Amino acid sequence: MSEHRIPSLKLLMGFEAAARHGNFSRAADELHVSQSAISHQVQQLEEQIKQPLFRRAGRGVELTVAGEVLLASVQRSLTTLRSGLGRIASYLDPGLVVLVCPAPVLQGWLQPRLRALEALLPDLCLLLSVDESARFVDEIDVDIAIGDRPILQPGLQEMPMLRDEWLMVANAELAARLAGVPQEQHYLHADLVCLEESLTGDATAPLFLGPLARFRKRAIYDDSRLLLDATLDGRGIACLPRLLADASLMRGQLHVLPDYPRIPGATWWLSGVAGQPRSAIVSQVFQWLQGQAQFQVIAQQ
């Protein structure tokens, strides 16, 4: 057999079933063919690879060394193939809507609101991605996108959706301890955990050079979600995007610290296909997002 010639999938599946059962008859029952068909498939396969794959063992068969080597490869390949087919099947779900959304907005703002959306659209199957490099909305990969700027792709409807802001927050226990302490003395009673980019960002850097300058920095993160975890754990006060902190604020796990400035943050844009999308449910999700998030600062806590 040429080194580049691969036996047909039909022959390989017949071989795999026979090897797994150790019996041609049971393999035939599984694949809904005759026993002679399995025998013929195995014979063809052996002729192609020029190696015996089975030897007789009582009323059944057992693998030769060549058969054991081939079986391991075939089973790995079939597992990969079945997995791929399973993933493809997910994309054929009539309720599928693919939504790309930055992780902080998804975690803090959208995720807590999904139960309401699912109750409204019980057939919905959301595929949620935080891949911000997906800057193209089409009828194959992405139905709706939320991003920090419009995509400016022809054929889209795009609108400003949410205006974020930076807030100084602490978990409930630390906020209670600081409640009776003057703001200028907070550094004596709490540490600071912070996001690396906010130390140098045009909007937030003045905060760290001013009211926060005297605080001891306990930790610096390059991922705002990790910063949220540290703040919830009470490791210090933090300057967090409002939308990321939104769910924790609503649950009372975090509190906004008074007497610190609130700093304007990113504007998040909603993008989707103009006109008729590929399915009605895509349009329903887009309209729901519009209704949930008119372009305004989130209600003050």
DATAZI-V970015 format. One record per residue. N is the residue number from 1. RES is the residue in one small letter. SS is DSSP state (helix for helix, strand for strand, loop for the rest). Layout:
N:RES:SS, N:RES:SS
This chain:
1:m:loop, 2:s:loop, 3:e:loop, 4:h:loop, 5:r:loop, 6:i:loop, 7:p:loop, 8:s:loop, 9:l:helix, 10:k:helix, 11:l:helix, 12:l:helix, 13:m:helix, 14:g:helix, 15:f:helix, 16:e:helix, 17:a:helix, 18:a:helix, 19:a:helix, 20:r:helix, 21:h:helix, 22:g:loop, 23:n:loop, 24:f:helix, 25:s:helix, 26:r:helix, 27:a:helix, 28:a:helix, 29:d:helix, 30:e:helix, 31:l:helix, 32:h:loop, 33:v:loop, 34:s:loop, 35:q:helix, 36:s:helix, 37:a:helix, 38:i:helix, 39:s:helix, 40:h:helix, 41:q:helix, 42:v:helix, 43:q:helix, 44:q:helix, 45:l:helix, 46:e:helix, 47:e:helix, 48:q:helix, 49:i:helix, 50:k:loop, 51:q:loop, 52:p:loop, 53:l:loop, 54:f:strand, 55:r:strand, 56:r:strand, 57:a:strand, 58:g:loop, 59:r:loop, 60:g:strand, 61:v:strand, 62:e:strand, 63:l:strand, 64:t:loop, 65:v:helix, 66:a:helix, 67:g:helix, 68:e:helix, 69:v:helix, 70:l:helix, 71:l:helix, 72:a:helix, 73:s:helix, 74:v:helix, 75:q:helix, 76:r:helix, 77:s:helix, 78:l:helix, 79:t:helix, 80:t:helix, 81:l:helix, 82:r:helix, 83:s:helix, 84:g:helix, 85:l:helix, 86:g:helix, 87:r:helix, 88:i:helix, 89:a:helix, 90:s:helix, 91:y:helix, 92:l:loop, 93:d:loop, 94:p:loop, 95:g:loop, 96:l:strand, 97:v:strand, 98:v:strand, 99:l:strand, 100:v:strand, 101:c:strand, 102:p:loop, 103:a:helix, 104:p:helix, 105:v:helix, 106:l:helix, 107:q:helix, 108:g:helix, 109:w:helix, 110:l:helix, 111:q:helix, 112:p:helix, 113:r:helix, 114:l:helix, 115:r:helix, 116:a:helix, 117:l:helix, 118:e:helix, 119:a:helix, 120:l:helix, 121:l:loop, 122:p:loop, 123:d:loop, 124:l:loop, 125:c:strand, 126:l:strand, 127:l:strand, 128:l:strand, 129:s:strand, 130:v:loop, 131:d:loop, 132:e:loop, 133:s:loop, 134:a:loop, 135:r:loop, 136:f:loop, 137:v:loop, 138:d:loop, 139:e:loop, 140:i:loop, 141:d:loop, 142:v:loop, 143:d:loop, 144:i:strand, 145:a:strand, 146:i:strand, 147:g:strand, 148:d:loop, 149:r:loop, 150:p:loop, 151:i:loop, 152:l:loop, 153:q:loop, 154:p:loop, 155:g:loop, 156:l:strand, 157:q:strand, 158:e:strand, 159:m:strand, 160:p:strand, 161:m:strand, 162:l:strand, 163:r:strand, 164:d:strand, 165:e:strand, 166:w:strand, 167:l:strand, 168:m:strand, 169:v:strand, 170:a:strand, 171:n:strand, 172:a:helix, 173:e:helix, 174:l:helix, 175:a:helix, 176:a:helix, 177:r:helix, 178:l:helix, 179:a:loop, 180:g:loop, 181:v:loop, 182:p:loop, 183:q:helix, 184:e:helix, 185:q:helix, 186:h:helix, 187:y:helix, 188:l:helix, 189:h:loop, 190:a:loop, 191:d:loop, 192:l:strand, 193:v:strand, 194:c:strand, 195:l:strand, 196:e:helix, 197:e:helix, 198:s:helix, 199:l:helix, 200:t:helix, 201:g:loop, 202:d:loop, 203:a:loop, 204:t:loop, 205:a:helix, 206:p:helix, 207:l:helix, 208:f:helix, 209:l:helix, 210:g:loop, 211:p:loop, 212:l:loop, 213:a:loop, 214:r:loop, 215:f:loop, 216:r:loop, 217:k:strand, 218:r:strand, 219:a:strand, 220:i:strand, 221:y:strand, 222:d:loop, 223:d:loop, 224:s:helix, 225:r:helix, 226:l:helix, 227:l:helix, 228:l:helix, 229:d:helix, 230:a:helix, 231:t:helix, 232:l:helix, 233:d:loop, 234:g:loop, 235:r:loop, 236:g:loop, 237:i:strand, 238:a:strand, 239:c:strand, 240:l:strand, 241:p:strand, 242:r:helix, 243:l:helix, 244:l:helix, 245:a:helix, 246:d:helix, 247:a:helix, 248:s:helix, 249:l:helix, 250:m:helix, 251:r:loop, 252:g:loop, 253:q:loop, 254:l:strand, 255:h:strand, 256:v:strand, 257:l:loop, 258:p:loop, 259:d:loop, 260:y:loop, 261:p:loop, 262:r:loop, 263:i:strand, 264:p:strand, 265:g:strand, 266:a:strand, 267:t:strand, 268:w:strand, 269:w:strand, 270:l:strand, 271:s:strand, 272:g:strand, 273:v:strand, 274:a:loop, 275:g:loop, 276:q:loop, 277:p:loop, 278:r:loop, 279:s:loop, 280:a:helix, 281:i:helix, 282:v:helix, 283:s:helix, 284:q:helix, 285:v:helix, 286:f:helix, 287:q:helix, 288:w:helix, 289:l:helix, 290:q:helix, 291:g:helix, 292:q:helix, 293:a:loop, 294:q:loop, 295:f:loop, 296:q:loop, 297:v:strand, 298:i:loop, 299:a:loop, 300:q:loop, 301:q:loop
